[in-house]
Amino acid sequence: MTQESANHKLVELDVHERIWRNFFTVAPLVLIGTKEGDEYNMAPKHMATPLGQDNYFGFVCTPRHSTYRNIRENKVFTVSFPRPDQVVLTSLAATARGDECRLSKPVLEKLPLLTARKVDARWLRDAYLMLECELDRIVDGFGEYSLIAGRIVRAVVDEDYLRSSEKDEQRLVYENPLLAFLAYGRFAEIRESVAFPYPKKFKE
């Protein structure tokens, strides 16, 4: 069914089916690091976000994936925000092992990783932002998916990406572009940006 809205034709989607592959949305693309037995696992996620203004971070996963099971068992994880030139490395982290979304050992060995300091997991080396998290809670029941929420216990950002009153923010983003995932199946490098037109007396 379609209808008109101003100069646009609207198409109604069947909400009895999954709607998300019918259009593009902009999302971050991060790598979640976990401990898996005696080895380490990295998995890309795009349903990921800060949780409020305090130091909490969450992402969506499924109990079918080893990332979910690793965090439930070990209670910690890392978050790496890759640069646009690391998109191939991020894609490699999605390599499956068997019928589960785990890394095969050869692929893991090719990823440049760093050991976290406060949790037993690893980061992607040269990511521009890296978080170490302790598990706060897991909320199951979003269909077959779950929200995994962590409390950030350590955060490290590349100095070039650090915001400050001395830096022009438009130039900062242009010179240090961000990686965006266009769900599903495409990615973009963000360089161009403008200040958001907040109304007067707006408060976060």
C-alpha positions in Angstrom: 0.0 0.0 0.0 1.3 3.5 -0.8 0.2 7.0 0.1 1.4 10.5 -0.5 3.2 12.7 2.0 4.1 16.1 0.6 6.1 15.3 -2.5 7.0 11.7 -1.4 5.2 8.4 -2.0 5.1 6.3 1.2 5.2 2.5 1.0 3.7 0.7 4.0 5.8 -2.3 5.1 4.5 -5.6 6.5 5.5 -5.5 10.2 4.7 -9.2 10.5 8.0 -9.7 8.6 11.4 -8.2 9.4 11.5 -4.7 7.9 15.1 -3.7 8.2 16.4 -5.0 4.9 13.9 -2.9 2.9 15.9 0.4 3.4 19.2 1.8 4.6 20.0 3.2 8.0 23.2 4.7 9.3 24.9 2.8 12.2 28.3 2.6 13.8 30.5 -0.4 13.1 32.5 -1.8 16.0 34.4 -4.9 16.9 33.5 -6.6 20.1 36.4 -8.5 21.8 35.9 -11.4 24.1 37.8 -14.3 25.7 36.8 -17.7 24.3 38.4 -20.6 26.3 42.1 -20.0 26.0 41.8 -17.9 22.9 40.4 -14.5 22.0 37.5 -13.7 19.7 36.6 -10.5 17.7 33.2 -10.0 16.1 31.8 -7.0 14.2 28.5 -5.5 15.4 26.5 -2.5 14.1 23.5 -2.5 16.5 25.7 -0.7 19.1 25.4 2.5 21.1 26.2 4.4 24.3 23.4 3.8 26.9 22.6 7.2 28.3 25.1 9.9 29.1 26.9 8.0 31.7 29.7 5.4 30.9 27.6 2.5 29.7 27.7 0.9 26.3 25.4 -1.7 24.8 25.0 -3.8 21.6 22.6 -6.4 20.3 23.7 -10.0 19.9 22.1 -13.4 19.9 22.6 -16.4 22.2 23.5 -18.4 19.0 26.8 -16.4 18.7 29.9 -17.2 20.7 30.2 -13.4 21.6 27.1 -13.7 23.7 28.2 -16.9 25.4 31.7 -15.6 26.0 30.4 -12.4 27.7 27.9 -14.4 29.8 30.7 -16.6 31.0 33.5 -14.1 31.5 31.5 -10.9 32.3 33.8 -8.6 30.2 34.3 -7.4 26.7 36.0 -4.7 24.7 34.8 -2.3 22.0 37.0 -1.1 19.1 35.9 1.6 16.7 37.7 1.0 13.4 38.9 3.7 11.0 37.6 3.6 7.5 40.8 2.1 6.2 40.3 -0.9 8.6 37.0 -2.0 7.0 38.6 -5.1 5.5 40.0 -6.1 8.8 36.6 -5.6 10.4 35.0 -7.7 7.7 37.6 -10.5 8.3 36.4 -10.7 11.9 33.0 -11.9 10.6 34.6 -15.1 9.3 32.6 -18.1 10.6 34.0 -21.2 12.1 31.7 -24.2 11.7 28.0 -23.2 12.0 28.6 -20.4 14.5 29.9 -16.9 14.2 33.3 -17.5 15.7 36.7 -16.6 14.3 38.8 -19.3 12.7 42.3 -19.4 14.2 44.1 -18.4 11.0 41.9 -15.3 10.6 42.4 -14.3 14.2 46.1 -14.5 13.8 46.0 -12.1 10.9 44.2 -9.4 12.9 46.5 -6.8 14.6 45.3 -6.9 18.2 46.3 -5.3 21.5 45.8 -6.7 24.9 43.4 -4.7 27.1 44.6 -3.7 30.6 41.5 -3.9 32.9 39.6 -6.8 31.3 40.7 -10.1 29.8 40.1 -9.4 26.1 41.7 -7.7 23.2 41.3 -4.6 21.0 41.8 -3.9 17.3 45.2 -2.1 17.0 44.9 1.4 15.5 41.2 1.7 16.1 40.5 5.3 17.0 38.4 4.6 20.1 38.7 1.6 22.4 36.6 0.7 25.4 37.0 -1.9 28.1 33.7 -3.0 29.7 32.5 -5.1 32.5 29.1 -6.8 32.0 26.3 -4.9 33.6 23.3 -6.9 32.4 21.9 -9.0 29.5 18.3 -8.3 28.5 16.9 -11.2 26.5 13.7 -11.4 24.6 13.9 -9.1 21.6 12.8 -11.9 19.4 15.8 -14.2 19.1 18.1 -11.2 20.0 19.4 -9.8 23.3 20.8 -6.4 24.5 24.2 -6.7 26.2 25.0 -3.8 28.4 28.4 -3.1 29.8 29.9 -0.5 32.2 33.0 1.2 30.8 36.0 0.8 33.1 38.6 2.1 30.7 38.5 4.2 27.6 41.3 5.3 25.2 40.9 7.6 22.2 43.4 8.6 19.5 44.6 12.1 20.2 43.8 13.2 16.6 40.1 12.3 17.2 39.9 14.0 20.6 37.4 16.9 20.7 38.6 20.1 22.4 37.7 23.8 22.5 41.0 24.5 20.6 40.0 22.3 17.6 37.7 23.2 14.7 35.2 20.3 14.7 34.4 20.4 11.0 38.1 20.2 10.2 38.6 17.5 12.9 36.1 15.2 11.2 37.4 16.0 7.7 41.0 15.1 8.6 40.0 12.1 10.8 37.0 10.5 9.0 34.6 8.1 10.7 33.4 4.7 9.5 29.7 4.2 9.2 27.8 1.0 8.4 24.8 1.4 6.1 22.7 -1.5 7.2 22.6 -3.8 5.5 25.6 -4.4 3.2 27.3 -1.1 2.5 29.6 1.3 4.4 30.6 4.9 4.1 33.5 7.2 5.1 32.2 10.3 6.8 34.2 13.5 6.3 31.7 16.2 5.6 29.8 17.5 8.6 28.0 20.7 9.8 26.9 21.9 13.2 23.5 20.6 14.3 20.9 23.5 14.6 19.9 23.0 18.3 17.1 25.2 19.5 17.8 27.8 22.1 18.1 26.6 25.7 18.4 22.9 24.5 19.7 20.6 27.2 21.0 17.0 26.7 
